[in-house]
C-alpha cells in the first residue's frame, strides 16, 4: 500500500508538470519511460489493433491506444500495479473499442509488455480466471463470457467486455487473435517440460516471482497441479540463483532472491518439521531429500539439487512422491 501511494504521488507530480514539447498523444500516455534494465530482445512496438477491426472501431473518446509505463501504471491499475511491476512490467498498451459510432464501448484490450516471456506467462498464471475455458491463443490462456487472457512472447494480454454483446466468447477470441498476430516470440516455457505428465491438470501451472508456496524465503519458482482420483497434489520447483541475478532483481525493483539454496532448504525444513522432529532422509538422484508434511497441502517430500529445490505434497503415497520428484531432479542440468 505504501509503495502504491508513494509511486502514485510521483506519477501525478510528473504528469502534472510543465510541458515537455511532446505530442498530445504522447502527453496522454504519460512520461516517456526507457527501462534501464530492458532486454536487448524487447522491442517497444504496438500490438493492439490500431486500425478499426472488422465491425469495430476505436472509441472516439480515447481516439487512440493509450500507453502507461511502470511508473504511472498506478493511475490505471491502482494497488494492483505493484504485482505487475514485481513481474517486470515495461509498458501497458490500452485500447477501447465499440461496435459502431453510436454504441457504448464494449471491448477493453490491455497488452502488458514484460521483461521476459517467463514474466508474461507468470502474470497470466496468477491473473487468469481458472474457471474459464482453456484457449490456445498465443501460448495459451483462458476465455469466458467476460474476458480472455493469454500470453505470447513478452506479452500478457487481457481482453474484457464492458457491455453485453452477442457471442461474447467469439468476440473476445477475435480480439485476442488479432493481438496475438502482432506479437513475436515463444509460446512455451522450458521449465514446465521438466514436470511429469501423469495426473497433471491441464493449464493449472503457475510461476511466482516470490513467496513460493507462501514462504518468502523460497523466492521465485513454479507450481504444477495434479489429480490422482480424489486426491490433489502440488509439485513445486524453487529456483535459487544467488549472486548476479539477486543484484539484477534488486536493480529492477523486483522481489529479492534468497541468499543461497542451502539457506532456503534449511528454512523450509524448519517450517515443515515439528520441533525436535528428525527428517527421514531419502536416497535418490538428489543432493539431499527428506519426507515432510505441508500444513495445507499434505504429506510429501522435498529435495535439493544444485541451485533448485524440488518437491511434491499431496501425492497418493511416498513412492509416488519420490518418483515424481526424481523425474524433475533428473531433468535438471
C-alpha positions in Angstrom: 0.0 0.0 0.0 2.8 2.4 0.9 4.6 1.6 -2.3 1.4 2.3 -4.3 0.7 5.6 -2.6 4.3 6.8 -3.0 4.5 5.9 -6.7 1.1 7.4 -7.3 2.1 10.7 -5.9 5.3 10.7 -8.0 3.2 9.8 -11.2 0.8 12.6 -10.5 3.7 15.0 -10.0 5.4 14.0 -13.2 2.3 14.1 -15.3 1.2 17.4 -13.9 4.5 19.2 -14.6 5.4 21.7 -17.3 5.1 20.9 -21.0 7.8 18.6 -22.4 7.2 19.5 -26.1 5.8 16.1 -26.9 2.7 15.5 -29.0 -0.8 15.4 -27.4 -0.9 11.6 -27.9 2.4 11.2 -26.1 1.3 13.5 -23.3 -1.8 11.4 -22.8 0.3 8.3 -22.4 2.3 9.9 -19.6 6.0 10.3 -19.2 8.4 8.6 -21.6 10.0 5.5 -20.0 13.2 3.9 -21.1 13.9 0.9 -18.7 17.4 0.8 -17.5 17.3 -2.9 -17.4 15.4 -3.6 -20.6 16.4 -6.7 -22.5 18.1 -6.3 -25.9 15.4 -8.6 -27.3 12.5 -6.4 -26.2 11.0 -4.2 -28.9 8.6 -1.4 -27.9 6.1 -1.9 -30.7 2.3 -1.6 -30.9 0.5 -4.9 -30.7 -3.2 -4.0 -30.2 -5.3 -3.5 -33.4 -4.6 0.1 -34.5 -6.9 0.1 -37.5 -10.6 -0.4 -36.9 -11.1 -4.2 -36.6 -13.9 -5.6 -38.8 -17.2 -4.4 -37.4 -15.4 -2.4 -34.6 -13.7 0.9 -34.2 -11.5 2.6 -31.6 -13.5 4.6 -29.1 -13.8 8.2 -30.2 -13.3 9.5 -26.6 -10.0 7.8 -26.3 -9.3 8.4 -30.0 -6.2 6.2 -29.9 -4.5 3.4 -28.0 -3.0 4.8 -24.7 0.2 3.8 -23.0 1.3 3.5 -19.4 4.8 2.9 -18.0 5.7 1.0 -14.8 5.9 4.5 -13.2 2.4 5.7 -14.0 0.5 2.5 -14.4 -0.8 3.0 -10.9 -3.1 5.6 -12.4 -4.8 2.7 -14.3 -4.3 -0.4 -12.1 -4.3 1.2 -8.6 -2.7 -1.0 -5.9 -2.5 -4.0 -8.4 0.3 -2.2 -10.2 2.7 -3.5 -7.6 2.0 -7.0 -8.7 2.7 -6.2 -12.4 5.8 -4.3 -11.6 7.1 -7.2 -9.5 6.7 -9.4 -12.6 8.8 -7.0 -14.6 6.3 -4.7 -16.4 7.8 -2.4 -19.0 4.8 -0.9 -20.7 1.0 -1.3 -20.8 -0.9 -0.7 -24.1 -4.6 0.1 -23.5 -7.3 0.2 -26.2 -11.1 0.7 -26.0 -13.3 -0.4 -28.9 -17.0 0.0 -29.7 -19.1 -1.9 -32.4 -20.2 1.4 -34.1 -20.2 5.1 -33.7 -23.4 5.3 -31.6 -22.9 2.2 -29.4 -21.4 2.1 -26.0 -17.7 1.0 -25.7 -17.8 -2.8 -25.3 -14.3 -4.1 -25.5 -11.2 -3.1 -23.5 -7.9 -4.6 -24.6 -4.8 -4.4 -22.4 -1.4 -5.7 -23.6 1.3 -5.8 -20.9 4.9 -5.8 -22.2 7.0 -7.7 -19.6 10.8 -8.0 -19.2 10.9 -11.6 -20.5 8.5 -14.4 -21.7 8.6 -16.1 -18.3 7.2 -12.9 -16.6 4.4 -12.7 -19.2 3.5 -16.4 -18.6 3.8 -15.8 -14.8 1.4 -12.9 -14.6 -1.1 -14.9 -16.7 -0.8 -17.8 -14.4 -1.7 -15.8 -11.3 -4.2 -13.4 -13.0 -6.3 -15.7 -15.2 -9.7 -17.0 -14.2 -9.3 -20.7 -14.0 -13.0 -21.3 -14.0 -13.0 -20.1 -17.7 -12.3 -22.4 -20.7 -8.8 -23.1 -21.9 -7.8 -21.3 -25.1 -4.9 -22.0 -27.4 -4.4 -18.3 -28.5 -0.7 -17.4 -28.3 1.0 -19.5 -25.7 -2.4 -20.4 -24.1 -4.7 -18.9 -21.6 -8.4 -18.7 -20.6 -11.6 -17.4 -22.2 -15.0 -17.0 -20.7 -18.1 -14.8 -21.3 -16.4 -11.7 -19.6 -12.8 -11.8 -20.5 -10.0 -13.6 -22.4 -6.4 -13.8 -21.2 -3.3 -15.2 -22.9 0.4 -14.8 -23.1 2.8 -14.8 -26.0 6.4 -13.7 -26.2 7.0 -10.9 -23.7 3.3 -10.0 -23.6 0.4 -10.8 -21.3 -2.9 -9.8 -22.8 -6.3 -9.3 -21.3 -9.4 -8.6 -23.4 -12.6 -7.9 -21.5 -16.2 -6.9 -22.2 -17.8 -3.8 -20.7 -21.2 -4.2 -22.3 -23.4 -7.1 -23.5 -22.6 -8.4 -27.0 -23.8 -11.4 -29.0 -21.4 -14.4 -28.9 -19.1 -13.0 -26.2 -16.5 -15.7 -26.4 -16.2 -15.3 -30.2 -15.8 -11.5 -29.8 -13.1 -11.9 -27.1 -11.3 -14.6 -29.0 -11.4 -12.4 -32.2 -9.6 -9.5 -30.4 -7.2 -11.9 -28.7 -6.2 -13.5 -32.0 -5.9 -10.1 -33.8 -3.5 -9.0 -31.0 -1.5 -12.3 -30.9 -0.8 -12.0 -34.7 1.1 -8.8 -33.9 3.3 -10.4 -31.2 6.5 -12.2 -31.9 8.2 -14.6 -29.5 8.0 -18.0 -27.8 4.8 -19.8 -26.8 6.3 -22.3 -24.4 8.1 -22.2 -21.0 11.0 -24.7 -20.9 10.9 -25.4 -17.2 7.3 -26.6 -17.4 8.5 -29.5 -19.5 10.6 -30.8 -16.6 7.4 -31.9 -14.7 5.9 -35.4 -15.2 2.7 -35.7 -17.3 0.8 -38.5 -15.4 -2.1 -37.0 -13.5 -1.2 -33.4 -14.5 -4.1 -31.0 -14.5 -4.2 -29.0 -17.8 -3.4 -25.3 -17.7 -3.1 -25.3 -13.9 0.6 -24.4 -13.7 1.9 -21.2 -12.2 5.1 -19.1 -11.9 5.6 -16.9 -8.8 8.3 -14.2 -8.6 8.4 -14.6 -4.8 6.6 -16.3 -1.8 6.5 -19.7 -3.5 4.2 -22.0 -1.5 3.6 -19.0 0.8 7.2 -18.9 2.1 9.1 -15.7 1.5 12.5 -17.4 1.8 11.9 -19.6 -1.2 11.8 -16.7 -3.7 10.7 -17.5 -7.2 9.6 -20.7 -8.8 6.8 -22.9 -10.3 3.9 -24.9 -9.0 2.1 -27.7 -11.0 -1.2 -29.2 -10.0 -2.0 -32.9 -10.2 -5.1 -35.0 -9.7 -5.0 -38.7 -8.6 -8.5 -39.9 -8.2 -9.9 -37.7 -5.5 -6.5 -36.7 -4.2 -4.9 -33.4 -5.3 -1.2 -32.9 -5.3 1.1 -29.9 -5.9 4.6 -30.1 -7.2 7.0 -27.2 -6.9 10.3 -26.1 -8.3 12.1 -23.3 -6.4 14.9 -21.6 -8.4 17.6 -20.2 -6.1 20.2 -18.3 -8.1 22.3 -16.1 -5.9 24.9 -13.5 -6.9 24.4 -11.7 -10.2 20.7 -12.5 -10.5 20.0 -11.3 -7.0 21.6 -7.9 -7.7 19.8 -7.6 -11.0 16.4 -8.3 -9.5 17.1 -5.6 -6.8 18.0 -3.1 -9.5 14.8 -3.9 -11.3 12.8 -3.2 -8.2 11.6 -6.8 -8.2 11.4 -9.1 -5.1 14.9 -10.3 -3.9 16.1 -13.8 -4.3 17.2 -16.0 -1.3 20.8 -15.7 -0.2 21.6 -19.4 -1.1 19.9 -22.7 -1.8 21.3 -24.0 1.5 19.6 -21.2 3.4 16.3 -21.7 1.7 16.5 -25.5 2.1 17.2 -25.3 5.9 14.4 -22.7 6.4 11.9 -24.8 4.6 12.9 -27.9 6.7 12.4 -25.9 9.9 9.0 -24.7 8.6 7.8 -28.2 7.7 9.1 -30.3 10.6 7.9 -30.1 14.2 10.3 -29.0 16.9 12.6 -31.9 17.7 11.4 -33.9 14.7 14.2 -35.7 12.7 13.8 -35.7 8.9 13.6 -39.1 7.2 16.4 -38.7 4.7 15.8 -40.4 1.4 18.3 -41.9 -1.1 17.9 -40.8 -4.7 19.3 -38.7 -7.6 19.1 -35.5 -5.5 21.8 -33.9 -3.3 19.6 -34.3 -0.3 16.0 -35.2 0.2 13.5 -36.0 3.0 9.9 -36.7 3.7 7.8 -33.9 5.1 4.2 -32.6 5.6 3.0 -29.2 4.4 0.3 -27.8 6.8 -2.2 -27.2 3.9 -1.0 -29.4 1.0 -0.4 -32.6 2.9 2.4 -35.2 3.1 5.2 -35.3 0.5 8.9 -34.8 0.1 11.5 -32.1 -0.5 14.8 -32.5 -2.4 17.7 -30.2 -3.1 19.6 -30.4 -6.4 22.2 -27.8 -7.4 20.6 -24.4 -7.1 17.0 -25.7 -7.1 14.6 -27.1 -4.5 12.1 -29.7 -5.8 9.2 -31.5 -4.1 5.6 -32.6 -4.1 2.8 -32.5 -1.5 -0.4 -34.4 -1.5 0.8 -37.4 -3.6 -1.1 -40.7 -3.1 1.9 -42.3 -1.3 5.6 -41.8 -0.5 6.7 -43.9 -3.5 4.7 -41.7 -5.9 6.1 -38.6 -4.3 9.7 -39.9 -4.7 9.1 -40.9 -8.3 7.6 -37.5 -9.3 10.4 -35.7 -7.6 13.1 -37.9 -9.2 11.6 -37.2 -12.6 12.2 -33.4 -12.2 15.6 -33.8 -10.5 16.9 -36.0 -13.2 15.8 -33.5 -15.9 17.6 -30.6 -14.2 21.0 -29.8 -15.7 
